[in-house]
Protein backbone atom coordinates (compact mmCIF):
# COMPACT_ATOMS: atom_id res chain seq x y z
CA UNK A 1 0.00 0.00 0.00
CA UNK A 2 1.13 3.54 -0.65
CA UNK A 3 1.90 5.78 2.28
CA UNK A 4 -0.04 9.00 2.83
CA UNK A 5 2.83 11.18 1.55
CA UNK A 6 3.35 9.13 -1.57
CA UNK A 7 -0.39 8.99 -2.18
CA UNK A 8 -0.61 12.80 -2.07
CA UNK A 9 2.26 13.13 -4.52
CA UNK A 10 0.67 10.71 -6.99
CA UNK A 11 -2.71 12.40 -6.59
CA UNK A 12 -1.17 15.80 -7.43
CA UNK A 13 0.69 14.34 -10.41
CA UNK A 14 -2.56 12.77 -11.57
CA UNK A 15 -4.29 16.17 -11.51
CA UNK A 16 -1.42 17.94 -13.30
CA UNK A 17 -1.27 15.32 -16.06
CA UNK A 18 -5.06 14.97 -16.18
CA UNK A 19 -4.79 11.20 -15.71
CA UNK A 20 -7.22 9.23 -13.51
CA UNK A 21 -5.69 8.53 -10.05
CA UNK A 22 -6.30 4.79 -10.31
CA UNK A 23 -3.66 4.66 -13.07
CA UNK A 24 -0.90 5.77 -10.67
CA UNK A 25 -2.22 4.54 -7.33
CA UNK A 26 -3.48 1.09 -8.34
CA UNK A 27 -6.64 1.61 -6.27
CA UNK A 28 -9.91 -0.11 -7.06
CA UNK A 29 -12.18 1.73 -9.48
CA UNK A 30 -15.85 0.83 -9.17
CA UNK A 31 -18.44 1.64 -11.82
CA UNK A 32 -22.11 0.93 -11.11
CA UNK A 33 -24.87 0.86 -13.69
CA UNK A 34 -27.92 1.24 -11.49
CA UNK A 35 -28.31 -1.96 -9.51
CA UNK A 36 -27.89 -4.12 -12.61
CA UNK A 37 -24.13 -4.39 -12.94
CA UNK A 38 -20.87 -3.45 -11.33
CA UNK A 39 -17.46 -3.25 -12.96
CA UNK A 40 -14.37 -3.23 -10.75
CA UNK A 41 -10.87 -2.46 -12.03
CA UNK A 42 -7.56 -3.17 -10.28
CA UNK A 43 -8.60 -6.30 -8.40
CA UNK A 44 -6.14 -8.99 -7.34
CA UNK A 45 -8.43 -11.99 -7.44
CA UNK A 46 -11.72 -13.47 -6.36
CA UNK A 47 -11.67 -14.62 -2.72
CA UNK A 48 -15.26 -15.75 -2.24
CA UNK A 49 -18.38 -16.16 -4.37
CA UNK A 50 -22.04 -16.95 -3.75
CA UNK A 51 -25.05 -15.64 -5.72
CA UNK A 52 -25.69 -13.29 -2.76
CA UNK A 53 -22.14 -12.19 -1.91
CA UNK A 54 -18.69 -11.99 -3.38
CA UNK A 55 -15.35 -10.71 -2.16
CA UNK A 56 -12.55 -9.39 -4.36
CA UNK A 57 -9.00 -8.70 -3.18
CA UNK A 58 -7.33 -5.38 -4.04
CA UNK A 59 -4.10 -3.68 -3.03
CA UNK A 60 -6.17 -1.46 -0.70
CA UNK A 61 -8.00 -4.33 1.02
CA UNK A 62 -11.07 -6.29 0.04
CA UNK A 63 -14.29 -5.26 -1.71
CA UNK A 64 -17.51 -6.97 -0.60
CA UNK A 65 -20.42 -6.95 -3.05
CA UNK A 66 -23.82 -8.08 -1.78
CA UNK A 67 -27.02 -8.63 -3.74
CA UNK A 68 -29.31 -11.18 -5.34
CA UNK A 69 -28.66 -13.44 -8.31
CA UNK A 70 -25.09 -12.17 -8.61
CA UNK A 71 -23.06 -13.63 -11.46
CA UNK A 72 -19.67 -12.94 -12.92
CA UNK A 73 -20.18 -11.70 -16.46
CA UNK A 74 -16.44 -11.86 -17.11
CA UNK A 75 -13.23 -11.65 -15.19
CA UNK A 76 -9.69 -11.04 -16.33
CA UNK A 77 -6.38 -10.20 -14.73
CA UNK A 78 -7.41 -6.77 -13.42
CA UNK A 79 -11.09 -6.28 -14.17
CA UNK A 80 -14.35 -8.01 -13.32
CA UNK A 81 -17.98 -7.48 -14.32
CA UNK A 82 -20.65 -8.52 -11.83
CA UNK A 83 -24.28 -8.72 -12.93
CA UNK A 84 -27.47 -9.31 -10.96
CA UNK A 85 -29.17 -7.13 -8.37
CA UNK A 86 -26.38 -5.22 -6.57
CA UNK A 87 -27.58 -4.12 -3.14
CA UNK A 88 -24.37 -3.04 -1.37
CA UNK A 89 -20.67 -2.44 -1.96
CA UNK A 90 -18.34 -2.21 1.04
CA UNK A 91 -14.61 -1.68 1.33
CA UNK A 92 -13.03 -3.92 3.97
CA UNK A 93 -9.59 -3.98 5.53
CA UNK A 94 -6.96 -6.25 4.06
CA UNK A 95 -6.70 -9.71 5.60
CA UNK A 96 -3.93 -10.19 8.12
CA UNK A 97 -1.29 -12.63 6.90
C-alpha distances in whole Angstrom, upper triangle without the diagonal:
4,7,9,12,10,9,13,14,13,14,18,18,17,20,22,22,23,20,18,14,13,14,12,9,9,9,12,16,18,22,25,28,30,30,31,28,24,22,18,16,13,14,13,16,19,19,22,25,28,30,29,25,22,19,16,13,10,6,6,9,13,15,19,22,25,29,32,33,29,29,27,29,27,23,22,19,17,19,21,24,25,29,31,31,28,28,25,21,19,15,14,12,10,13,14,14
4,7,8,6,6,10,10,10,11,14,15,15,18,19,20,20,18,16,13,12,13,10,8,9,10,13,16,19,23,26,29,31,31,32,29,25,23,20,18,15,16,16,19,22,22,25,28,31,33,32,28,25,22,19,16,13,9,9,12,16,18,21,24,28,31,34,35,32,32,29,31,29,25,24,21,18,21,23,26,27,31,33,33,29,30,26,23,20,17,17,14,14,17,17,18
4,6,5,6,9,10,11,12,14,15,16,18,20,21,22,20,19,15,15,16,13,11,13,13,16,19,22,25,28,32,33,33,35,32,28,26,23,21,18,19,19,23,25,25,28,31,34,35,34,30,28,24,22,19,16,12,11,14,18,20,23,26,30,33,36,38,34,34,32,34,32,29,28,25,22,24,26,29,30,34,36,35,32,32,28,24,22,18,18,15,15,18,18,19
4,6,5,6,9,10,10,12,14,15,17,18,20,21,19,18,14,15,17,14,11,14,13,17,19,21,25,27,31,32,33,34,32,28,27,23,22,19,21,22,25,27,27,29,32,35,36,34,31,29,25,23,21,18,15,13,16,19,21,24,27,30,33,36,38,35,35,33,35,33,30,29,27,24,25,27,30,31,34,36,35,31,31,27,24,22,18,18,16,17,20,20,22
4,5,5,6,9,10,11,13,14,16,17,19,20,19,18,15,16,17,14,12,15,16,19,21,24,27,30,33,35,36,37,34,31,29,26,24,21,23,24,27,30,30,33,35,38,39,38,34,32,29,26,24,20,17,16,19,22,24,27,30,33,36,40,41,38,38,36,37,35,33,31,28,26,27,30,32,33,37,39,38,34,34,31,27,25,22,22,20,20,23,23,25
4,5,5,6,9,10,11,12,14,15,16,18,16,16,12,14,14,11,9,13,13,17,19,22,25,28,32,34,34,36,33,29,27,23,21,19,21,21,25,28,28,31,33,36,38,37,33,31,27,25,22,18,15,14,18,21,23,26,29,32,35,39,40,36,36,34,35,33,30,28,25,23,25,27,30,32,35,37,37,33,34,30,27,25,21,22,20,19,23,23,24
4,5,5,6,9,10,10,12,14,15,16,14,13,10,11,12,9,7,10,11,14,16,19,22,25,28,30,31,32,29,26,24,20,18,16,18,20,23,25,26,29,31,34,35,34,30,28,25,22,20,16,13,12,16,19,20,23,26,29,32,35,37,33,33,31,32,30,28,26,24,21,22,25,27,28,32,34,34,30,30,27,23,21,18,19,18,18,21,22,23
4,5,5,6,9,10,11,12,14,15,14,14,10,13,14,11,10,14,13,17,18,21,23,26,29,31,32,34,31,28,26,23,21,19,22,23,27,29,30,32,34,37,38,36,33,31,28,25,23,19,17,15,19,22,23,26,28,31,34,38,39,36,36,34,35,33,30,29,27,24,25,27,29,31,34,36,35,32,32,29,25,23,20,22,20,21,25,25,27
4,5,5,6,9,10,11,12,14,13,14,11,13,13,10,10,14,15,18,19,22,25,28,31,33,34,36,33,29,27,24,22,20,23,24,27,30,31,34,36,39,40,39,35,33,30,27,25,21,18,17,21,24,25,28,30,34,36,40,41,37,37,35,36,34,31,29,27,24,25,28,31,32,35,38,38,34,34,31,28,26,23,24,23,23,27,27,28
4,5,5,6,9,10,10,12,10,10,7,10,10,6,7,11,12,15,16,19,22,25,28,30,32,33,30,26,24,21,18,16,19,21,24,27,28,31,33,36,37,36,33,30,27,24,22,18,16,15,19,22,23,26,28,31,34,37,38,34,34,32,32,30,28,26,23,20,22,25,27,29,32,35,35,31,32,29,26,24,21,23,22,22,25,26,27
4,5,5,6,9,10,10,9,9,6,9,10,8,8,11,11,14,15,18,20,23,26,28,29,31,28,25,22,20,18,17,20,22,25,27,29,31,33,35,36,35,32,29,27,24,22,19,17,15,19,22,22,25,26,30,32,36,37,33,33,31,31,30,28,26,24,21,22,24,26,28,31,33,33,30,30,27,24,23,20,22,22,22,26,27,28
4,5,5,6,9,10,10,11,9,12,13,11,11,15,15,18,18,21,23,26,29,31,33,34,31,28,26,23,21,20,23,25,29,31,33,35,36,39,40,38,35,33,31,28,26,22,20,19,23,25,25,29,30,33,36,39,40,37,37,35,35,33,31,30,28,24,25,28,30,31,34,37,36,33,33,30,27,26,24,26,25,26,29,30,32
4,5,5,6,8,8,10,9,12,11,9,11,14,15,18,18,21,23,26,29,31,33,34,31,28,25,23,20,19,23,24,28,31,32,35,36,39,40,39,36,33,31,28,26,22,20,20,24,26,26,30,31,34,37,40,40,37,37,34,34,32,30,28,26,23,24,27,29,31,34,37,37,34,35,32,28,28,25,27,26,26,30,31,32
4,6,5,6,5,6,5,9,8,7,9,12,13,16,15,18,19,23,25,28,30,30,28,24,22,20,17,17,20,22,26,28,30,33,34,36,37,36,33,31,28,25,24,20,19,18,22,24,24,27,28,31,33,36,37,34,33,31,31,29,27,25,23,20,21,24,26,28,31,33,33,30,31,29,26,25,23,25,25,25,29,30,31
4,6,5,7,8,8,12,12,11,13,15,16,18,17,19,20,23,26,28,30,31,29,26,24,22,20,20,23,26,29,31,33,35,36,38,38,37,35,33,31,28,27,23,22,21,24,26,26,29,29,33,35,38,38,35,35,33,32,31,29,28,27,23,24,26,27,30,32,34,34,31,32,30,27,26,24,27,27,27,31,33,34
4,6,8,10,11,14,13,12,15,18,19,21,20,23,24,27,29,31,34,34,32,29,27,25,23,22,26,28,31,34,36,38,39,42,42,41,38,36,34,31,29,26,24,24,27,29,29,32,33,36,38,41,42,39,38,36,35,34,32,30,29,25,26,29,30,33,35,38,38,35,36,33,30,30,28,30,30,30,34,35,37
4,5,9,10,13,11,11,14,16,18,20,19,22,22,26,28,30,33,33,30,28,25,23,21,20,24,26,30,32,34,37,38,40,40,40,37,35,33,30,28,25,23,23,27,29,28,32,32,35,37,40,40,37,37,34,33,31,30,28,26,23,24,27,28,31,33,36,37,34,35,33,30,30,28,30,30,30,34,35,36
4,7,9,12,11,12,14,16,17,18,16,19,19,23,24,27,30,30,27,25,22,21,19,19,23,26,29,31,33,35,36,38,38,37,35,33,31,28,27,24,23,23,26,27,27,30,30,33,35,37,38,35,34,32,31,29,28,26,25,22,22,25,26,29,31,33,34,31,32,30,27,28,26,29,29,29,33,35,36
4,6,9,7,8,11,13,14,15,14,17,17,21,23,26,28,28,25,22,19,18,15,16,19,22,25,27,30,32,33,35,35,35,32,30,28,25,24,20,20,20,23,24,24,27,27,30,32,35,35,32,31,28,28,26,24,23,21,18,19,22,23,26,28,31,31,29,30,28,25,25,24,26,27,26,30,32,33
4,6,6,8,9,10,11,12,10,13,14,17,20,22,24,25,22,19,16,15,12,13,16,19,22,24,27,29,29,32,32,31,29,26,24,21,21,17,17,17,20,21,20,23,23,27,28,31,32,28,28,25,25,23,22,21,19,16,16,19,20,22,25,28,28,25,26,24,21,22,20,23,23,23,27,29,30
4,5,6,6,8,8,10,9,13,15,18,21,23,25,26,23,19,17,15,12,12,15,18,21,23,25,27,28,31,31,30,28,25,23,20,19,15,14,14,17,19,18,22,22,26,28,31,32,28,28,26,26,24,22,21,19,16,16,19,21,23,26,28,28,25,26,24,20,20,18,20,20,20,24,26,27
4,5,5,5,5,7,7,10,13,16,19,22,23,23,20,17,14,11,9,8,11,14,17,19,22,24,25,28,28,28,25,22,20,17,15,12,11,11,15,16,15,19,20,23,26,28,29,25,25,22,22,21,18,17,16,12,13,15,17,20,23,25,26,23,24,22,18,18,16,18,18,18,22,24,25
4,6,6,8,10,10,13,15,19,22,25,26,26,22,19,16,13,10,9,13,15,18,21,23,26,27,30,30,30,27,24,22,19,17,14,13,14,17,19,18,22,23,26,28,31,31,28,27,24,23,21,19,17,15,12,13,17,19,22,25,28,28,26,27,25,22,21,19,21,21,21,24,26,27
4,6,8,11,12,16,18,22,25,27,29,29,25,22,19,16,13,11,14,16,20,22,24,27,29,32,33,32,29,26,24,20,18,14,13,13,17,19,20,23,25,28,31,34,34,30,29,27,27,24,22,20,17,14,16,19,22,24,28,31,31,28,29,27,23,22,20,21,21,20,23,25,25
4,5,9,11,14,17,21,24,26,27,28,24,21,18,15,12,10,13,14,18,20,22,25,26,29,31,30,27,24,21,18,15,12,9,10,13,16,17,20,22,26,28,31,32,28,28,25,26,24,21,19,17,14,16,18,21,23,26,29,29,26,27,24,20,19,16,18,17,16,20,21,22
4,7,9,12,15,19,22,25,25,25,22,18,15,12,9,6,9,10,14,17,19,21,23,26,27,27,24,21,18,14,12,9,7,8,12,13,14,18,19,23,26,29,29,25,25,22,23,20,17,16,13,10,12,15,18,20,23,26,27,24,25,22,19,18,15,16,16,15,18,20,21
4,6,10,13,16,20,22,22,23,20,16,14,10,8,6,8,11,14,16,17,20,21,24,25,24,21,18,16,13,11,7,7,6,10,11,11,15,17,20,23,26,27,23,23,21,22,20,17,16,15,11,12,14,17,18,22,24,24,21,22,19,15,14,12,13,13,13,16,19,20
4,6,10,13,16,19,19,19,16,12,10,7,6,5,6,10,12,13,15,17,18,21,22,21,18,15,13,10,9,7,8,7,9,9,9,12,13,17,19,22,23,19,19,17,18,17,14,14,13,10,9,11,13,14,18,20,21,17,19,16,12,12,10,12,13,13,16,19,21
4,7,10,13,16,17,17,14,10,8,6,5,7,9,12,14,16,18,19,20,22,22,21,19,16,15,12,13,10,12,11,13,12,11,14,14,17,19,22,22,19,19,17,17,16,15,15,14,11,9,11,12,14,16,19,19,16,18,15,12,13,12,15,16,17,20,23,24
4,7,10,12,13,13,10,7,6,5,7,9,10,14,15,15,17,18,18,20,19,18,16,14,14,12,13,12,14,13,14,13,10,12,11,14,16,18,19,16,16,15,15,15,14,15,16,12,10,10,10,11,13,16,16,12,14,12,9,11,11,14,17,17,20,24,26
4,7,10,11,11,8,6,5,6,9,12,13,17,17,17,20,20,19,21,19,19,17,16,16,15,16,15,18,17,18,16,13,14,12,15,16,18,19,16,16,15,14,15,15,16,17,14,11,11,9,10,12,14,14,12,14,13,11,13,14,18,20,21,24,27,29
4,6,7,8,6,5,7,9,12,15,16,19,19,18,21,20,19,19,18,17,16,15,16,16,18,18,20,19,19,17,14,14,11,13,13,15,16,14,15,14,14,15,16,18,20,17,14,12,10,10,10,12,11,9,11,11,10,13,15,18,21,23,25,29,31
4,6,6,5,6,9,12,14,18,19,22,22,21,23,22,20,21,18,18,18,18,19,19,21,21,24,23,23,21,17,17,14,15,14,15,16,14,15,15,14,16,17,19,22,19,16,14,11,10,10,11,11,9,12,13,13,16,18,22,25,26,29,32,34
4,5,7,8,11,14,17,21,21,24,24,22,24,23,21,21,18,17,17,18,20,20,23,23,26,24,24,22,18,17,14,14,13,14,15,14,16,16,16,18,20,23,25,22,19,17,14,12,11,11,9,8,10,12,13,16,19,22,26,27,29,33,35
4,6,8,11,14,18,21,20,23,22,20,22,20,18,17,15,13,14,15,17,18,21,22,25,24,23,20,16,15,11,11,9,10,12,11,13,14,14,17,19,22,24,22,18,16,13,10,9,8,5,5,7,9,11,15,17,20,24,26,27,31,33
4,7,10,14,17,20,20,23,22,20,22,20,17,17,14,14,15,15,18,18,22,22,26,25,24,21,17,16,12,12,10,10,10,9,11,12,11,15,17,20,22,21,17,14,11,9,6,5,5,6,9,12,13,17,19,22,26,27,28,32,34
4,7,10,13,17,16,19,18,17,19,18,16,16,13,14,14,13,15,15,19,19,22,22,21,19,15,14,11,12,11,11,11,9,9,10,9,12,13,16,19,17,13,10,7,6,4,6,7,7,10,12,12,15,17,20,24,24,26,30,31
4,7,10,13,13,16,16,14,17,16,15,16,14,14,13,12,13,12,15,15,19,18,18,15,12,12,9,11,11,13,13,10,10,10,10,11,12,14,16,14,11,8,6,5,6,9,10,7,11,11,9,13,14,17,20,21,23,27,28
4,7,10,10,14,14,13,16,17,16,17,16,17,15,13,13,12,14,14,17,17,17,15,12,13,11,14,14,16,16,13,12,10,10,10,10,12,13,11,7,6,4,6,9,12,13,11,14,13,11,14,15,18,20,20,22,26,27
4,7,7,11,11,11,14,15,15,17,17,17,15,12,11,9,11,10,13,13,13,12,9,11,10,14,15,18,18,14,14,11,12,11,10,11,11,8,6,5,7,8,12,14,15,13,15,14,11,12,12,15,17,17,19,23,24
4,6,9,11,12,15,17,17,20,20,21,18,15,14,10,11,9,11,12,13,13,11,14,14,17,19,21,21,18,17,14,14,12,10,10,9,6,4,7,9,12,15,18,19,17,19,17,14,15,14,16,18,17,20,23,24
4,7,9,12,14,17,18,21,22,22,19,16,14,10,9,7,8,10,11,11,11,14,15,19,21,24,24,20,19,16,16,14,11,10,8,5,6,9,12,14,18,21,22,19,21,19,16,16,14,15,16,15,17,20,21
4,6,8,11,13,14,18,19,19,16,13,10,6,6,5,7,9,10,9,9,12,13,17,19,21,21,17,16,14,15,13,10,9,8,5,6,8,11,13,16,19,21,18,20,18,14,14,12,13,14,13,15,18,18
4,7,9,12,14,18,20,21,17,13,11,7,5,5,7,10,10,9,11,13,15,19,21,23,23,19,18,15,17,14,11,10,7,7,9,10,14,15,19,22,23,21,22,20,17,16,14,14,14,12,13,16,15
4,6,9,11,15,17,18,15,11,9,6,5,8,10,13,11,10,11,12,14,17,19,21,20,17,15,13,15,13,9,9,8,8,9,9,13,13,17,20,21,19,21,19,16,16,15,15,15,13,13,16,16
4,6,7,11,14,14,11,8,6,5,6,9,13,14,12,10,10,10,11,14,16,18,17,14,12,10,13,12,9,10,10,11,11,9,12,12,15,17,19,17,19,17,15,15,14,14,15,14,13,17,17
4,7,11,14,14,11,8,5,6,7,10,13,14,12,9,10,10,12,14,17,18,18,15,14,13,16,15,13,14,14,14,14,13,15,14,17,19,20,18,19,17,15,15,14,13,14,12,11,14,14
4,7,10,11,8,5,5,7,9,13,16,17,14,11,11,9,10,12,14,15,15,12,12,12,16,15,14,16,16,16,16,14,15,13,16,16,17,16,17,16,14,14,15,14,15,14,13,16,17
4,7,8,6,4,7,9,12,15,19,19,17,13,12,10,10,10,11,12,11,9,9,9,13,14,13,16,17,17,16,13,13,11,13,13,15,14,15,15,14,15,16,16,18,17,17,20,21
4,5,5,6,9,12,15,19,22,22,19,16,14,11,10,9,10,9,9,7,8,10,14,15,15,19,20,20,19,15,15,12,13,12,13,13,14,14,15,16,18,18,20,20,19,23,24
4,6,8,11,14,18,21,24,24,22,18,15,13,10,9,8,6,5,5,6,9,12,15,16,19,21,21,19,15,14,10,10,9,10,11,12,13,14,16,19,19,22,23,22,26,27
4,7,11,14,17,20,24,23,20,16,14,11,8,6,5,5,6,6,9,12,15,17,18,21,23,22,20,16,15,11,11,9,9,9,9,10,12,14,17,17,20,21,21,25,26
4,7,10,14,16,20,19,16,13,10,7,6,4,6,8,9,7,10,11,15,16,16,19,20,19,18,14,14,11,12,11,11,9,10,9,10,11,13,14,17,17,17,21,23
4,7,10,13,17,17,14,10,8,6,5,7,9,11,11,8,9,10,13,14,13,16,17,16,14,12,12,9,12,12,13,11,12,11,10,11,12,12,15,15,15,19,20
4,7,10,13,13,10,7,6,5,6,9,12,14,15,12,12,12,15,15,13,15,15,14,13,12,13,11,14,15,16,13,14,12,10,10,10,9,12,11,12,15,17
4,7,10,11,9,6,5,7,8,12,14,17,17,14,13,12,14,14,11,12,12,11,10,9,12,11,15,16,17,15,16,14,11,11,10,10,12,11,12,15,16
4,7,8,6,5,6,9,12,15,18,21,21,17,17,15,18,16,13,13,12,11,11,11,14,15,18,20,21,18,19,16,13,12,10,9,10,8,9,12,13
4,5,5,6,7,11,13,17,20,23,23,20,19,17,19,17,14,14,12,9,11,12,15,16,19,22,22,19,20,17,14,13,10,10,10,8,11,14,14
4,6,8,10,14,17,20,23,26,27,23,23,21,22,20,17,16,14,11,13,15,18,19,23,25,26,23,23,20,17,15,12,11,10,8,11,13,14
4,7,9,13,15,19,22,26,27,23,23,22,23,22,19,19,17,14,15,16,19,20,23,25,25,21,22,18,15,12,9,9,8,7,10,13,14
4,7,10,13,17,20,23,24,21,22,20,23,21,19,19,17,15,16,16,19,19,22,23,23,20,20,17,13,11,7,6,5,4,7,10,12
4,7,10,13,17,20,21,17,18,17,20,19,16,17,16,14,14,14,16,15,19,20,20,17,17,14,11,8,6,5,6,6,8,11,14
4,6,10,13,17,18,15,16,15,17,17,15,16,16,14,13,12,13,12,15,17,16,13,13,10,7,6,5,6,9,9,11,15,17
4,7,10,13,15,12,14,14,17,17,16,18,18,16,15,13,14,12,14,15,14,11,11,8,6,5,6,7,10,12,13,16,19
4,7,10,12,9,11,12,14,15,15,18,19,17,15,12,12,9,11,11,10,7,8,6,5,7,9,11,14,15,16,20,22
4,7,10,8,11,13,16,17,17,20,22,20,18,15,14,11,11,10,9,6,6,5,6,9,12,13,17,18,19,22,25
4,7,6,10,13,15,17,18,22,23,22,19,16,14,10,10,7,5,4,5,7,9,12,15,17,20,22,22,26,28
4,5,9,12,14,17,19,22,25,24,21,17,15,11,9,6,5,7,8,10,13,16,19,20,24,25,25,29,31
4,6,10,12,15,17,21,23,23,20,16,14,10,8,5,6,9,11,13,15,18,21,22,25,26,26,30,31
4,7,9,12,14,17,20,19,16,12,10,7,6,4,6,7,10,12,13,15,18,19,23,23,23,27,28
4,6,9,11,14,17,17,14,11,8,6,5,6,9,10,13,15,15,18,19,21,24,24,24,28,28
4,5,7,11,14,14,11,7,6,5,6,9,12,12,15,16,15,18,19,20,23,22,23,26,27
4,7,11,14,14,11,8,5,6,6,9,13,13,17,18,17,20,21,23,26,25,26,30,30
4,7,10,11,8,6,5,8,9,13,16,16,19,20,18,21,21,23,25,24,25,28,28
4,7,8,6,4,6,9,12,15,18,17,20,20,18,19,19,21,22,21,22,25,25
4,6,5,6,9,12,15,19,21,20,23,22,20,21,21,22,23,21,22,25,25
4,6,8,12,15,18,21,24,22,25,24,21,21,20,21,21,19,20,23,22
4,7,11,13,17,20,22,20,23,21,18,19,17,18,19,17,19,22,22
4,7,10,13,17,19,17,20,19,16,17,17,18,20,19,21,24,24
4,6,10,13,16,14,17,16,14,16,16,18,20,19,20,24,25
4,7,10,13,12,15,15,14,16,17,19,22,21,23,27,27
4,7,9,8,12,12,12,15,16,18,21,21,22,26,27
4,7,8,11,13,13,17,19,21,24,24,26,29,31
4,6,9,12,13,17,19,21,25,26,27,30,32
4,6,9,12,15,18,21,24,25,27,30,32
4,6,8,11,15,17,21,22,24,27,29
4,7,10,14,16,20,22,23,27,29
4,7,10,13,16,19,20,24,26
4,7,10,13,15,17,21,24
4,6,10,12,15,18,21
4,7,9,12,15,18
4,6,9,12,15
4,6,9,12
4,6,9
4,6
4
